[in-house]
Amino acid sequence: MPELPEVETVKAGIAPVMEGLVIARAEVNRPDLRWPFPERMAERLTGQRVLGLRRRSKYILVDLASAETLLIHLGMSGRMLISGHTVGEFHHPHPVPAKHDHVVFHMENGARITFNDARRFGAMDLMETARQEDHWLIRDLGPEPLGNAFNETYLVERLKGRNTPIKSALLDQRIVSGLGNIYVCEVLFRAGIHPARKAGRISAARVASLVPLIRDVLSEAIAAGGSSLRDYRQSDGELGYFQHVFQVYDRAGKPCVTHGCDKTITRIVQSGRSSFFCPQCQR
């Protein structure tokens, strides 16, 4: 599933062909994805000017002149594809409609943004912009890891006395929003912390050190264009490439990258998810 850097990359990719422009026609080709679409979604989107795009956790938020906000969740295989517009050095002509093109935004400038989702685990919803913090997908989210509210003092306090593994704690969206399995594995490797260590038994100093590491890992991934794991694509069709510099994720059985370490990366399963770590460098 796309994580914060992938969602940020998609948002940045579609912003130039949506922000400030009118959705000339919204095309909705089925009644639902993971959940039913809101009532009259095509009608409510058609003719609306896009005021701006934002990201909250793993959701793209599209603010409309109607005082409503469109929430987009990519799910496991959702892609936002641009056509009829020059992206970077390439012009992408409109393709023939595909089987899994579930929602299409026809923009006033001739561009087309298509939401394609083969597995249909994605979602869209409309909500009042002024009451967006009350939406059931947003109201319980913790602070953004790249925002000022997420700092050393906050994280130390939230993890104090917790008996859950540190990896599970960092994946808890109520503690910090947007972090996923891939980047938590990478952060814990850089911190030298074993993913199964109990969060409440890690010293305050080591917990505090996670904050800048989280920001570094996410910022590097965003700069690299996100990851291209499985079905993920950038909005212009180019694969992301941050996975080329993964230090532990999906590297089970391969040598640790730490100079002088002769161990190999180990994989364990925690709460149904794979964790990758170095048994010597992470304690």
N, C-alpha and C positions, 0 to 999 in steps of 0.2 A: 504494500500500500504506500502511495506517495507520502513522504514526510514533509516537514516544514520547508526545507530547501527546494524540493520539487514543486510544491504548491506556490512558493514565492516566485520561482522561475516561470511557471505557467502564468501567474498573474502579471508579471512583468512583460511576458510575451504577448498577451492579448490586450494589454492596456492601450498601446498606441492605436489600435483599430477599434476601440470602444469608447474610451474616455472623451467626453465632450460631444459625442455623436449620437444620433437618433437611431434606435432600433426600428428600421422601416417595417420589418415584419419578423415576428417570432413564430417559428414553426415547431410544433410539439407533435411528435409522431407516435406516441404511445401514452397510456394513462398514468404510467408509474415507472419508477426505477426501483431503488431499494424500498421506497415508500411512495404512496400516491403523490402525484404533483398537486400543487394547490389549485383550487377552483379557478377556471378561466385564466390559466397562466399565460397562454398565448395572447389572449386579448389584453391582459394587464401589462404585458411587456411591449406589445406593438405600439409604436409611436412615442415611446418614452426616450427621453434624453438620458444618457449615462453621465452622471455627475463625476463619478470617480470609482476606482477599484481599490479595495483594501484586502488584507489577509488577517484573519483571526484564527489562531491555531492552524489547523489543516483545512480551513474553509476559505474560499474566495468570496468576498462580499462586494456586490455591485450596487452602488447607490444610484437610485433613479430620481428623476424630477418629480415623480408622483409621490414622493416621500415614503416610498417603499424600497426595501433592499432585497436583492436576489442573493440567496445563499447557494453556493455551488460546492458540492463535495465530490471529489474525483473518484472515491472508492478505490477498488483494487485495479481496475483497468480503464478508468475513465480518461479520455484525452480531449483537450481543446485544440482543434485544428483550424488554422487560418488558411483561407484561400481568397483569390481575387485581390491580393494585396502584396506589395513587395516587402519582404521581411529580410533585413540585412541586405545582401547582394542578390537575393533570388526572388523572382516573382512566382507565386504559387497559383496556377489557374484553378478554377473551380473543378473539383473532381466529380465523377459520376456518383450520385448518392449511394451510400453503402448501407448494408443491412442494419448495422448497429448505430446509425446516425439518428439519435433519439431526439435531440433538440438542436435547432439551427437558428442562429441569429443573423438575419440579413440586414446589414448596416446601410445607412443612407449613402455612404461613399462607395458602395459596391462590394465591400469586403463581406466575407461570410465567416462566421465562427461556428464550428460544428462540435457539439458534444457527442463523442462516440464512446460507447461503453459496452463492450462485448459481454461482460459478466453481469452487468446491471446492479452492481453494488454501490454505484454512485447515487447522488441525490440532489434535488433542487427544491428550494422553498422560497416563498415570499413572506416578508414580515415588515411591520412598520419600522422605519428607520429609527424613530425616536424611542422605540421600545425593544430594540434589538437585543439588549442585554438580558431581556426576559425570555428570549427564545430558548427552548428546551435543549438545544444543542450547544448553546453558548453560556447560559447562566451559571453553570458550575465550573467553568474553565478557570484555571489558575493564570497567573501573569505570563506574558510573553517572555520567552527566554532572552530575547534581544532588547527588551524594554527596561526602563529604569526601575520598575517595581520588582523585578527579579534581581536580587542582589545577595551578597554574602550573608548579611544579617537575616534576611527573610528565609533563605534556604536552611541555614543552621537551625532556626527556630522551628521550621516545618518538619524537619527530620529528627528533631530531638526526641529520644525515647521510642522511636518507631521500631517495631520488631520485624518489619518486612525487609526482604533483600533490597539492597541499594538500587539494583536495576529496576525492580518493581516499583520502587518509590519514585524514581525519575520518569517512569512511564505513566505514572498516575497523572492524568490530565488536570486533576484538581490541584495538584501541587505546582506543576509547570506545564503549560500548554504547548502542544506542537512537537514535543520530542517523541521519537519512535525508536523501534528496535535497533535499526542500523546505527544511528548516530549515538545512542546511549552506549552501545558496545564500543564505539570509537572513543568516546569521552572517558569511559572507565579505564580503557587501556592507557590513555595518556595520563590519567591520574594515578595509575598503578594500583587500582582498587579492584578486588575480585568481585564479580557481579553478584555472588551469593552472600557477601558480607551483610550482616544486619545493619540497616541504616543508622539505627540509634547507637551502635557501638563504634561508629567511625568518629574520630576526633573532630571537634569543631573546625580546626584548622584545615583538615583534609576535605571536609564538606565544603568549606568556604572556597577552597581551591577549585572546586568543580565549576563554579560560576564562570570565571574567565575561560575555562577550557570548553564549556558548552558553547559560549559565544564564538570562540575561535573555530571550533569544528563546524558549526552551522554557517558562519560567515564564509569559510573556505568552500563549503559545499554550494552555497548560493553563488559565489563567484565562479565556481566551476560549471555552473549550469545544471545542478541537480544530478541525480543518479539515474541511470537508464536500466534499472532492474526490471526484467521481464517486460511488462506491457507499457512501461513509462516512456513517454516521448516529450520533448520540448514542444511548445506550441508551433514552432516553425518546422517541425519534423526532424530536427537534429537531435541525436542522442546526447544525453548528458554524460559526463565522464568522471564524476568524482569517485566512482567505484574503482578507478584505476589507481587511486592512492589510499584505498582502504588498508588499514594496518592489521586489523583482526577480522572484520566482518567477512563471513563466507570464505575464510582462509584456513579452515580446519585441516590439520595435518601438514601445513606448510610452515617453514621456519619463521620464528619470531624476527621482526625487523630490528629489534633492539641490538645495538652493537655489543658483542660479547655474550649474548644469550644463546645457548645451544638448544633451547626447547622448541617444540612445535606448538602451533595454535590448537587449542582444545575447544570442542563444542559440547555444550550441555543443553538440556531443555529446561526452561523455567516458565511455568504457567503456559505451556504449550508453544513457547517461542524459543528459537535457537539463540543461545548466548555463545559468543566467541571470545576467548581470552587467552592470555599467556599464563600458564600455571606458575611460572617463576617470577615474572615481572609484576604480576597482580596479586596482591595479598589482602 
